[in-house]
Amino acid sequence: MRVQWALAPLAMAGLLAGCQRHEAEPYEEIRPVQSIVAGRSAGTVGARYSGEVVARYESRLGFRTAGKIAARLVEVGSAVKRGQPLMRLSPEQEVLQVVAAGADVDAARSRVAQARIDLQRTEALLARQFASRAELDQQKLALDQAEAQLRAALAQRQAQENQRGYTVLTADRDGVVTAITAEAGQVVAAGQSVVTLAADGDREVAISIPESRLDELRQARGMQVSVWAHPGRSWNGELRELAPGTDSVTRTYSARIAIRNADPQLLRLGMTASVLVSNVEGASAIRLPLTAILDRDGQRHVWIVDPKSSRVGLRQVALGSAEADSVLVASGLNGGETVVTAGVHMLQPGQRVKPPVAAAETADAAASSGGGK
């Protein structure tokens, strides 16, 4: 027993010495990140504006005479043809005016007939030396006045007949009724707008432009128009109209983008549309998500992953234009680098990261999803 107790301290000392010789290896944190492979493309970052599909020509129609609306013959959304009645006024007043004008015409004709008879009688008396030349001239003047009054009465009757025709409001072109601002029984003034008619044919997109993008809009080489109702389809557009002044509330400029080869059956009035205005940055460029950009000391950087060691390094880049959640890299990348797109604020130079989710997601794929064709 004494020998065993004597050997025990020696065994413990040996164990302690063995532990001191095998120190624990330092722990290295491997941080998971998301990444993409940067690739060049000819696509560019542009501005996207939301708007509404409208007709190229839109008429606000009103009666050419005042009166009380007797009937409304169309509804909002009704498709109408040129010359089709839209509303009708009560015609009683106009009918009476036409009757009065007709009576004036009859009276004027009677005066003309009487003046001719008087002229003939004066001519016969002059031949027999019972009338003077002055009396004959007076009768000729009376006939001329009577004929002038007849012409005025005929013109007045025609005007009253036209006025009666103005009691029916008709469409000035083929189109769709987009608004009605008066109802049956309402008294309206001459020229007051009561029906808005959008013409068939050309379609446009009405958008609002901030003042900082005016030059870009004017110099844009091409525009792409798309609508929510038909995803995956787009139409070419061009700037047709740009307001010279801003809206008093929004402080933006109104613009109209004409849609080439627009199909009215697909592009219906009032649809929500999106206009992509390309902002050309020169030759091909690299597009990255905004989450890949790290701002340090006023400089922009990205983390580059070494494909062999899976370690990251910081690289300074120069940026171009930004749109939504993507940005163009003007310089600093050559293409083909693996760039960290998430977790950039948690990394340190030389830190090891998990193997990137490679490759199917490239900058071109990001361009198609972020740039929006």
Secondary structure as GFF3:
##gff-version 3
##sequence-region A 1 373
A	DSSP	alpha_helix	2	21	.	.	.	ID=ss1
A	DSSP	beta_strand	34	37	.	.	.	ID=ss2
A	DSSP	beta_strand	40	41	.	.	.	ID=ss3
A	DSSP	beta_strand	46	55	.	.	.	ID=ss4
A	DSSP	beta_strand	58	62	.	.	.	ID=ss5
A	DSSP	beta_strand	67	72	.	.	.	ID=ss6
A	DSSP	beta_strand	79	80	.	.	.	ID=ss7
A	DSSP	beta_strand	85	89	.	.	.	ID=ss8
A	DSSP	alpha_helix	92	127	.	.	.	ID=ss9
A	DSSP	alpha_helix	133	165	.	.	.	ID=ss10
A	DSSP	beta_strand	168	170	.	.	.	ID=ss11
A	DSSP	beta_strand	175	180	.	.	.	ID=ss12
A	DSSP	beta_strand	187	188	.	.	.	ID=ss13
A	DSSP	beta_strand	193	199	.	.	.	ID=ss14
A	DSSP	beta_strand	203	209	.	.	.	ID=ss15
A	DSSP	three_ten_helix	211	213	.	.	.	ID=ss16
A	DSSP	alpha_helix	214	219	.	.	.	ID=ss17
A	DSSP	beta_strand	223	227	.	.	.	ID=ss18
A	DSSP	beta_strand	235	246	.	.	.	ID=ss19
A	DSSP	beta_strand	253	259	.	.	.	ID=ss20
A	DSSP	beta_strand	272	278	.	.	.	ID=ss21
A	DSSP	beta_strand	285	289	.	.	.	ID=ss22
A	DSSP	three_ten_helix	290	292	.	.	.	ID=ss23
A	DSSP	beta_strand	294	296	.	.	.	ID=ss24
A	DSSP	beta_strand	299	305	.	.	.	ID=ss25
A	DSSP	beta_strand	312	316	.	.	.	ID=ss26
A	DSSP	beta_strand	318	323	.	.	.	ID=ss27
A	DSSP	beta_strand	326	331	.	.	.	ID=ss28
A	DSSP	beta_strand	338	342	.	.	.	ID=ss29
A	DSSP	three_ten_helix	344	346	.	.	.	ID=ss30
A	DSSP	alpha_helix	363	367	.	.	.	ID=ss31
A	DSSP	pi_helix	368	372	.	.	.	ID=ss32
###
